[in-house]
């Protein structure tokens, strides 16, 4: 049993160092903003918990740069590996000035954007390869957070572990389905997701992939054609200290809260808007707060207009953690209407807060949310009638809301915390390091080739 596992068995100092020795970890993230995507949330919380286990974590990231909870003295450092930041606000898809170009990777980044593609996974991997090559010996393990770029197939000077939250090929398929017969839109989607072909090729050559759920593991095996024995499930979690119940916060009657980007088909927001219209026929005060960007046009905007919900749907973005927790605490119901999720942090966070949950059964959501009627109300993905029925049922039953709220928090505390995620991740680091050492020993003995990575 490793030191990390030993510490999990009981209380102890949060800064104790493993007897096996603290690891020096390079944690790569091509997109690190924790307020606009799961990758940034992952880097922020995992780096903190790994450091609290005694390890040294250097986060190497591009814009938007990660927001980290600990500093260098506490075991976490940030190394900025700048891109051209072509998708920044308020001028996304911008053309850089001539003096901004530094090398051929910058030129490749711009050229890919000009042709409608998404360059960041490839160009970040090339910059990371160059950076790590200049720092051989500085790290015991390199952990890639879903970049899956060609640059990471090089010798990085340390064993490589990669997290794939879920294959982006799933997003591509759902967006193509949403485009229907719109030829122009389908061509645009195909160009944007062209990088998934690279990710498929890279994934098949990686020795160790971490993922966050059994559902995602199966998608990786099926979509990316990775051998099952190379894919290991390490669930992520909620910050259960931050996302916690607070009886002093008043619950706003009729409030439903969800986290979603307006027109990402995978998130299923349009079905929740349609369900809200049905709910308001019986619960006139029902209203929806969406944590995410509002689209001025598209299916969600059209649905809001069609059903006359302008005053009943509010979008908020750029809010602090404390403001987000306040929104969730103040909601009568939290909802995850996604067609697919590789894990669903919003479900875990709502449950940790003690807010009763309505969620679909898309992807890994049932693994997080638990059984229908015990820890949540579960409905089929893409079914507005079923969503409306579950929401009306919860609004009408105070005791059911209390029971689901209590059971949901207990489920998260038992299964889905960032501390548990760090423990499991550190175990996979050590397994990769040991495998690399065995491969080197075989090569020295002349019984096998020395692989580029182990």
Backbone torsions as a table, in degrees:
resi	resn	phi	psi	omega
1	UNK	NA	132.1	-179.0
2	UNK	-78.1	169.5	179.6
3	UNK	-62.1	-35.5	-179.3
4	UNK	-62.4	-45.2	179.9
5	UNK	-64.8	-40.1	179.9
6	UNK	-60.2	-41.2	-179.1
7	UNK	-69.5	-26.1	-179.4
8	UNK	-71.0	-18.9	-174.0
9	UNK	-73.3	-17.1	-178.6
10	UNK	-169.5	175.9	-178.0
11	UNK	-67.2	155.0	179.9
12	UNK	-179.6	172.9	-179.4
13	UNK	-62.6	135.0	-175.4
14	UNK	-68.9	-15.0	-176.3
15	UNK	-108.0	13.5	-179.8
16	UNK	-62.4	142.3	-178.4
17	UNK	-100.6	141.7	-178.8
18	UNK	-63.8	136.7	175.9
19	UNK	-61.4	-27.5	177.7
20	UNK	-67.7	-11.1	-178.6
21	UNK	103.6	136.1	177.4
22	UNK	-65.6	144.6	178.8
23	UNK	-91.5	148.9	173.4
24	UNK	-102.3	112.1	-168.3
25	UNK	-114.3	128.0	169.0
26	UNK	-99.0	115.1	-177.8
27	UNK	-108.2	111.0	-173.6
28	UNK	-94.2	137.2	178.0
29	UNK	-148.7	112.0	-177.3
30	UNK	-76.7	-13.2	178.3
31	UNK	-147.9	113.0	-166.9
32	UNK	-119.5	5.9	-177.8
33	UNK	-66.7	118.7	-177.3
34	UNK	-77.2	-2.5	-177.9
35	UNK	-101.7	0.1	-177.5
36	UNK	-137.4	22.6	177.9
37	UNK	169.2	156.7	-176.1
38	UNK	-67.4	-25.5	-178.8
39	UNK	-62.7	-42.9	179.7
40	UNK	-66.8	-37.8	176.6
41	UNK	-62.0	-43.1	-179.7
42	UNK	-60.0	-49.3	-177.9
43	UNK	-63.8	-43.6	-177.8
44	UNK	-59.4	-51.8	-173.0
45	UNK	-79.6	-38.2	180.0
46	UNK	-66.0	-42.0	179.4
47	UNK	-61.0	-40.9	179.0
48	UNK	-62.4	-48.8	-175.2
49	UNK	-70.5	-33.5	174.9
50	UNK	-63.9	-41.0	178.1
51	UNK	-65.3	-38.2	178.9
52	UNK	-68.6	-17.1	172.4
53	UNK	-84.2	-4.7	177.1
54	UNK	107.6	-0.5	-178.2
55	UNK	-86.3	162.7	174.3
56	UNK	-105.6	125.2	-175.7
57	UNK	-120.3	124.7	172.3
58	UNK	-112.1	112.8	178.1
59	UNK	-85.6	122.2	179.0
60	UNK	-111.4	111.1	-170.5
61	UNK	-140.7	161.0	176.6
62	UNK	-109.0	175.6	-179.6
63	UNK	-68.8	145.9	-8.5
64	UNK	-68.9	130.6	-172.4
65	UNK	-65.9	147.1	179.4
66	UNK	-61.5	148.3	169.7
67	UNK	-101.0	123.3	-173.3
68	UNK	-115.2	149.5	-176.5
69	UNK	-88.4	-24.1	-177.8
70	UNK	-117.3	158.7	179.2
71	UNK	-107.5	-173.6	-174.8
72	UNK	-61.6	-40.2	-179.3
73	UNK	-65.7	-23.3	-179.2
74	UNK	-97.1	0.8	172.2
75	UNK	111.2	3.0	-178.8
76	UNK	-127.3	128.1	175.0
77	UNK	-124.5	155.7	177.3
78	UNK	-116.7	124.0	172.3
79	UNK	-109.5	120.1	-178.3
80	UNK	-85.1	126.3	179.4
81	UNK	-118.4	83.3	-166.1
82	UNK	-68.7	141.8	168.2
83	UNK	-100.6	-164.8	172.5
84	UNK	-87.1	-4.1	176.0
85	UNK	52.7	56.4	-172.3
86	UNK	-74.0	-14.1	-175.5
87	UNK	-112.3	17.7	-178.2
88	UNK	-67.7	157.3	172.1
89	UNK	-93.4	144.8	10.1
90	UNK	-99.5	17.4	-176.5
91	UNK	-127.0	62.4	179.7
92	UNK	-64.7	154.3	-179.1
93	UNK	60.8	35.7	-177.8
94	UNK	-78.2	159.2	171.6
95	UNK	-99.8	118.6	-176.7
96	UNK	-66.1	154.6	171.5
97	UNK	-69.0	156.7	-178.0
98	UNK	-58.4	-37.0	-176.7
99	UNK	-75.7	-3.3	176.9
100	UNK	-83.1	-21.2	-177.1
101	UNK	-72.9	131.4	-179.2
102	UNK	-111.2	-30.3	-174.9
103	UNK	-164.6	-175.2	-177.0
104	UNK	-67.3	-25.3	178.5
105	UNK	-67.1	-38.9	176.2
106	UNK	-61.7	-43.0	179.3
107	UNK	-62.3	-40.6	177.5
108	UNK	-63.0	-40.2	-179.4
109	UNK	-60.6	-46.7	-179.0
110	UNK	-67.9	-42.8	-178.3
111	UNK	-61.5	-40.1	179.0
112	UNK	-65.5	-41.8	177.7
113	UNK	-62.3	-43.3	-178.8
114	UNK	-60.2	-27.9	179.8
115	UNK	-93.5	10.8	175.0
116	UNK	88.7	6.3	-179.7
117	UNK	-93.8	172.0	177.3
118	UNK	-109.7	107.6	-169.6
119	UNK	-88.5	-15.3	-164.2
120	UNK	-60.9	-40.9	178.8
121	UNK	-59.3	-43.1	-179.9
122	UNK	-69.4	-50.3	-173.4
123	UNK	-68.7	-35.8	175.8
124	UNK	-64.3	-40.5	-179.5
125	UNK	-63.0	-36.0	178.6
126	UNK	-69.2	-40.5	177.5
127	UNK	-67.7	-39.3	179.1
128	UNK	-65.0	-40.8	177.5
129	UNK	-58.6	-46.2	-179.6
130	UNK	-63.7	-42.3	-179.5
131	UNK	-64.7	-45.6	-178.0
132	UNK	-69.9	-32.4	178.0
133	UNK	-62.7	-31.5	179.5
134	UNK	-80.8	-4.7	-175.7
135	UNK	-129.0	35.8	180.0
136	UNK	-56.8	135.4	179.9
137	UNK	92.0	-7.1	-178.4
138	UNK	-81.0	-19.6	-173.5
139	UNK	-130.4	149.4	174.4
140	UNK	-88.0	-26.9	-178.2
141	UNK	-153.9	146.1	174.3
142	UNK	-112.3	128.0	-178.2
143	UNK	-117.3	113.2	179.6
144	UNK	-93.9	130.9	180.0
145	UNK	-99.6	80.1	172.4
146	UNK	61.4	27.7	173.4
147	UNK	-74.0	-52.1	177.2
148	UNK	52.2	44.5	179.5
149	UNK	-99.8	158.1	-177.5
150	UNK	-56.9	-32.6	-178.1
151	UNK	-59.6	-24.2	-177.2
152	UNK	-83.6	-0.2	174.6
153	UNK	-84.6	-4.4	178.2
154	UNK	-78.6	173.2	172.9
155	UNK	-74.7	111.4	-176.2
156	UNK	-93.7	0.4	178.8
157	UNK	85.5	-1.0	178.5
158	UNK	-160.2	157.3	178.1
159	UNK	-58.5	145.2	-178.4
160	UNK	-107.4	129.9	170.8
161	UNK	-119.3	135.5	-177.4
162	UNK	-123.4	133.5	171.9
163	UNK	-96.4	128.8	171.5
164	UNK	-118.0	107.9	-177.9
165	UNK	-65.2	-45.3	166.5
166	UNK	-163.9	155.2	-179.4
167	UNK	-65.6	130.6	179.8
168	UNK	-67.9	-13.2	173.8
169	UNK	-59.2	-26.7	176.7
170	UNK	-67.0	-44.9	177.4
171	UNK	-59.0	-43.4	-178.9
172	UNK	-60.4	-45.4	-179.3
173	UNK	-62.4	-44.0	-178.2
174	UNK	-67.4	-36.6	178.5
175	UNK	-70.1	-35.9	175.7
176	UNK	-65.5	-39.4	177.5
177	UNK	-63.9	-40.2	-179.8
178	UNK	-68.0	-28.3	180.0
179	UNK	-71.3	-21.4	177.1
180	UNK	57.5	-126.8	-177.8
181	UNK	-94.3	8.2	179.1
182	UNK	-74.3	97.4	-173.7
183	UNK	-61.3	-43.4	-179.2
184	UNK	-61.7	-43.4	179.5
185	UNK	-66.0	-40.8	-179.6
186	UNK	-64.1	-39.5	177.2
187	UNK	-64.6	-40.1	179.0
188	UNK	-63.4	-43.5	178.8
189	UNK	-62.2	-43.4	-179.1
190	UNK	-63.5	-40.8	178.4
191	UNK	-65.3	-45.8	-177.8
192	UNK	-60.1	-43.0	-176.3
193	UNK	-91.1	17.1	178.6
194	UNK	-59.6	-27.1	-179.4
195	UNK	-65.0	-17.4	-179.9
196	UNK	-65.8	-26.0	176.5
197	UNK	-64.4	-40.3	175.4
198	UNK	-62.7	-44.8	-177.3
199	UNK	-63.5	-35.9	176.7
200	UNK	-63.1	-45.4	-179.2
201	UNK	-65.2	-43.0	-178.5
202	UNK	-66.7	-44.5	-177.1
203	UNK	-57.0	-38.6	-177.6
204	UNK	-68.3	-16.9	-178.8
205	UNK	-101.7	1.8	-177.4
206	UNK	-88.2	141.1	-177.9
207	UNK	-80.4	-26.2	-174.6
208	UNK	-146.5	117.9	177.7
209	UNK	-118.6	130.9	171.9
210	UNK	-99.7	145.1	171.8
211	UNK	-142.8	172.5	-163.7
212	UNK	-104.4	-3.6	-179.1
213	UNK	-159.5	161.9	175.6
214	UNK	-65.1	-34.9	177.4
215	UNK	-62.5	-45.9	178.4
216	UNK	-64.1	-37.1	178.6
217	UNK	-59.0	-44.6	-179.2
218	UNK	-67.3	-37.3	177.1
219	UNK	-63.6	-39.0	179.1
220	UNK	-64.6	-42.4	178.4
221	UNK	-65.5	-43.9	-175.4
222	UNK	-76.2	-45.4	-173.0
223	UNK	-86.1	-39.8	-176.1
224	UNK	-97.3	-6.5	177.1
225	UNK	60.5	38.1	176.2
226	UNK	-87.0	141.0	179.4
227	UNK	-63.9	133.4	-173.7
228	UNK	-55.1	-35.9	-176.7
229	UNK	-68.8	-11.9	178.8
230	UNK	-92.2	-4.8	-175.1
231	UNK	-111.0	123.4	-174.3
232	UNK	-122.1	134.0	-178.5
233	UNK	-90.9	122.4	172.4
234	UNK	-130.2	97.4	-177.7
235	UNK	-60.5	148.1	173.8
236	UNK	-95.0	-167.9	-174.0
237	UNK	-158.8	-173.2	177.1
238	UNK	-103.4	153.7	171.3
239	UNK	-79.4	93.2	-170.0
240	UNK	-75.3	-11.6	172.1
241	UNK	-78.2	-42.0	179.4
242	UNK	-75.5	-52.9	179.3
243	UNK	-85.6	89.9	-176.1
244	UNK	-143.1	157.3	-179.7
245	UNK	-68.1	150.4	174.3
246	UNK	-145.4	97.9	-176.3
247	UNK	-60.6	-18.1	-178.8
248	UNK	-75.6	-15.4	179.7
249	UNK	-82.1	121.1	-179.1
250	UNK	-69.7	138.7	176.5
251	UNK	-83.6	131.5	-178.9
252	UNK	-85.2	116.5	-178.6
253	UNK	-57.6	131.6	176.4
254	UNK	85.5	-4.6	-176.0
255	UNK	-77.2	129.7	169.0
256	UNK	-115.2	134.2	179.2
257	UNK	-120.3	141.1	176.1
258	UNK	-145.7	159.7	176.2
259	UNK	-116.0	121.9	-174.2
260	UNK	-168.1	146.2	164.6
261	UNK	-85.7	139.1	-166.1
262	UNK	-54.7	-50.4	-171.2
263	UNK	-119.6	37.5	168.8
264	UNK	-91.9	107.9	-173.1
265	UNK	-52.9	-36.5	-177.5
266	UNK	-56.2	-30.0	-174.6
267	UNK	-81.1	-15.1	172.2
268	UNK	67.7	21.2	-175.3
269	UNK	-63.1	-35.1	-178.2
270	UNK	-60.9	-32.8	178.6
271	UNK	-71.0	-34.1	177.3
272	UNK	-70.4	-36.9	177.0
273	UNK	-62.6	-44.5	177.6
274	UNK	-62.5	-40.4	178.7
275	UNK	-64.1	-38.5	179.2
276	UNK	-59.4	-41.9	178.6
277	UNK	-59.0	-39.4	179.0
278	UNK	-69.7	-40.0	-178.7
279	UNK	-63.5	-37.9	-174.6
280	UNK	-68.8	-13.4	174.2
281	UNK	-68.7	-24.8	178.6
282	UNK	-113.0	-26.1	179.3
283	UNK	-124.4	82.6	-171.8
284	UNK	-58.8	-26.6	-178.9
285	UNK	-85.5	0.8	-179.6
286	UNK	-64.2	135.0	178.9
287	UNK	-149.2	160.1	-172.1
288	UNK	-120.3	131.0	171.0
289	UNK	-109.9	118.8	-178.9
290	UNK	-104.0	119.5	174.6
291	UNK	-86.1	101.1	-176.4
292	UNK	158.5	178.9	-175.6
293	UNK	-78.7	139.5	174.8
294	UNK	-91.5	130.8	174.0
295	UNK	-93.0	133.4	-178.5
296	UNK	-76.5	-17.2	177.8
297	UNK	-140.3	167.2	178.3
298	UNK	114.8	-178.6	-173.9
299	UNK	-58.2	-41.3	-177.7
300	UNK	-68.4	-46.1	179.0
301	UNK	-60.6	-40.8	179.6
302	UNK	-66.2	-38.2	179.8
303	UNK	-67.2	-40.3	178.2
304	UNK	-60.4	-42.7	178.9
305	UNK	-69.1	-44.1	-177.5
306	UNK	-58.9	-41.1	-175.4
307	UNK	-94.8	5.7	178.0
308	UNK	64.1	43.2	-173.9
309	UNK	-106.9	19.4	-177.0
310	UNK	-53.0	-40.9	-179.0
311	UNK	-88.4	-1.4	-174.6
312	UNK	-110.7	-3.5	178.2
313	UNK	-126.4	121.2	-179.5
314	UNK	-119.7	135.3	176.2
315	UNK	-107.5	134.9	175.0
316	UNK	-130.1	140.2	177.7
317	UNK	-144.6	163.3	179.1
318	UNK	68.0	25.6	-178.4
319	UNK	-89.5	159.0	179.6
320	UNK	-77.0	167.8	175.7
321	UNK	-57.9	-43.3	-177.8
322	UNK	-63.4	-39.2	178.4
323	UNK	-67.2	-38.5	177.7
324	UNK	-63.3	-46.7	179.8
325	UNK	-60.6	-40.4	178.9
326	UNK	-61.6	-40.6	177.7
327	UNK	-61.6	-44.9	-177.3
328	UNK	-69.0	-41.7	178.0
329	UNK	-61.3	-35.3	-176.1
330	UNK	-84.2	-0.7	-178.7
331	UNK	-88.4	144.0	171.5
332	UNK	-72.9	-33.6	-176.7
333	UNK	-141.8	139.4	166.9
334	UNK	-103.2	146.2	-177.1
335	UNK	-135.6	136.5	172.4
336	UNK	-120.1	99.3	-175.0
337	UNK	-93.8	15.7	-170.0
338	UNK	-61.3	146.4	171.9
339	UNK	-75.5	-27.6	-179.2
340	UNK	-157.3	141.6	170.4
341	UNK	-142.9	139.6	174.4
342	UNK	-75.5	-23.8	174.0
343	UNK	-147.5	-66.2	-178.0
344	UNK	96.5	78.8	172.4
345	UNK	-61.1	-40.9	178.9
346	UNK	-57.0	-35.6	177.6
347	UNK	-65.5	-47.2	-179.3
348	UNK	-63.0	-40.5	-177.8
349	UNK	-69.3	-39.4	177.3
350	UNK	-64.3	-43.7	179.4
351	UNK	-63.7	-40.8	179.2
352	UNK	-62.8	-31.5	-179.3
353	UNK	-76.7	-14.1	-178.1
354	UNK	83.9	27.8	176.8
355	UNK	-103.2	126.4	-177.5
356	UNK	-62.2	144.2	-168.5
357	UNK	-118.7	135.4	164.0
358	UNK	-110.9	127.0	-176.4
359	UNK	-143.7	152.9	174.8
360	UNK	-80.3	175.1	177.0
361	UNK	-102.6	25.5	-178.6
362	UNK	-75.2	128.0	176.2
363	UNK	61.0	-127.8	-173.9
364	UNK	-89.7	2.5	-174.7
365	UNK	-55.6	-42.2	178.9
366	UNK	-62.0	-29.4	177.5
367	UNK	-65.0	-30.9	179.5
368	UNK	-88.4	-52.3	-170.9
369	UNK	-75.4	-24.9	176.7
370	UNK	86.9	-170.4	-172.1
371	UNK	-70.2	143.8	176.1
372	UNK	-59.8	130.8	178.0
373	UNK	85.0	-9.2	179.3
374	UNK	-107.5	-49.8	179.7
375	UNK	-122.1	-6.1	178.8
376	UNK	-164.7	175.4	164.7
377	UNK	-107.9	124.5	-174.1
378	UNK	-108.8	138.9	-179.7
379	UNK	-136.2	158.7	178.3
380	UNK	-66.7	146.8	177.8
381	UNK	-67.5	144.6	176.3
382	UNK	76.3	13.4	-176.0
383	UNK	-113.4	95.0	-177.1
384	UNK	-64.8	-35.8	179.6
385	UNK	-63.5	-43.9	179.6
386	UNK	-65.7	-39.6	176.2
387	UNK	-59.9	-47.1	-179.2
388	UNK	-61.2	-42.0	179.9
389	UNK	-62.1	-42.6	179.8
390	UNK	-67.9	-40.6	179.3
391	UNK	-63.8	-45.3	179.3
392	UNK	-62.8	-38.8	179.2
393	UNK	-61.7	-43.2	-179.3
394	UNK	-69.5	-41.7	178.1
395	UNK	-57.7	-33.8	-173.7
396	UNK	-86.1	-7.9	-170.0
397	UNK	-129.9	95.2	-179.6
398	UNK	-60.7	-41.7	-177.0
399	UNK	-66.9	-39.2	178.0
400	UNK	-63.6	-40.7	177.9
401	UNK	-61.3	-44.3	-179.9
402	UNK	-63.4	-42.9	-177.5
403	UNK	-66.5	-44.9	179.4
404	UNK	-65.4	-37.0	-179.9
405	UNK	-61.7	-47.1	-178.5
406	UNK	-67.9	-44.1	-178.5
407	UNK	-67.9	-35.0	178.8
408	UNK	-63.7	-45.0	179.3
409	UNK	-63.7	-42.2	179.2
410	UNK	-61.1	-37.5	179.4
411	UNK	-63.7	-44.8	-179.4
412	UNK	-65.3	-44.9	179.9
413	UNK	-59.1	-35.7	-177.3
414	UNK	-79.1	-26.7	-168.6
415	UNK	-125.5	-30.6	-164.3
416	UNK	-131.3	76.6	173.7
417	UNK	-122.1	157.6	179.9
418	UNK	-68.7	-28.6	176.0
419	UNK	-62.9	-45.4	177.8
420	UNK	-63.4	-37.3	178.3
421	UNK	-63.2	-41.6	179.6
422	UNK	-66.5	-39.0	177.9
423	UNK	-61.2	-47.7	-179.5
424	UNK	-65.7	-37.1	179.5
425	UNK	-67.1	-42.6	178.7
426	UNK	-61.9	-35.5	176.0
427	UNK	-60.9	-42.0	179.8
428	UNK	-70.3	-33.2	174.2
429	UNK	-58.5	-48.9	-176.2
430	UNK	-65.0	-36.4	177.4
431	UNK	-63.8	-39.4	179.4
432	UNK	-68.9	-39.3	178.1
433	UNK	-64.4	-42.7	178.8
434	UNK	-65.0	-39.6	178.9
435	UNK	-64.3	-40.4	178.1
436	UNK	-64.0	-39.6	179.3
437	UNK	-65.1	-39.7	178.1
438	UNK	-64.7	-40.6	179.5
439	UNK	-63.6	-40.1	178.0
440	UNK	-65.3	-39.2	179.4
441	UNK	-64.5	-41.2	178.2
442	UNK	-64.1	-39.8	-179.8
443	UNK	-64.7	-41.5	179.3
444	UNK	-65.1	-34.4	-179.4
445	UNK	-80.2	-6.6	179.8
446	UNK	76.7	19.7	-179.3
447	UNK	-102.3	4.6	179.1
448	UNK	-176.4	158.7	-179.7
449	UNK	-73.2	153.3	173.6
450	UNK	-86.6	113.9	-177.7
451	UNK	-72.1	160.9	175.4
452	UNK	-60.5	-42.3	175.5
453	UNK	-134.5	160.6	174.9
454	UNK	-122.0	NA	NA
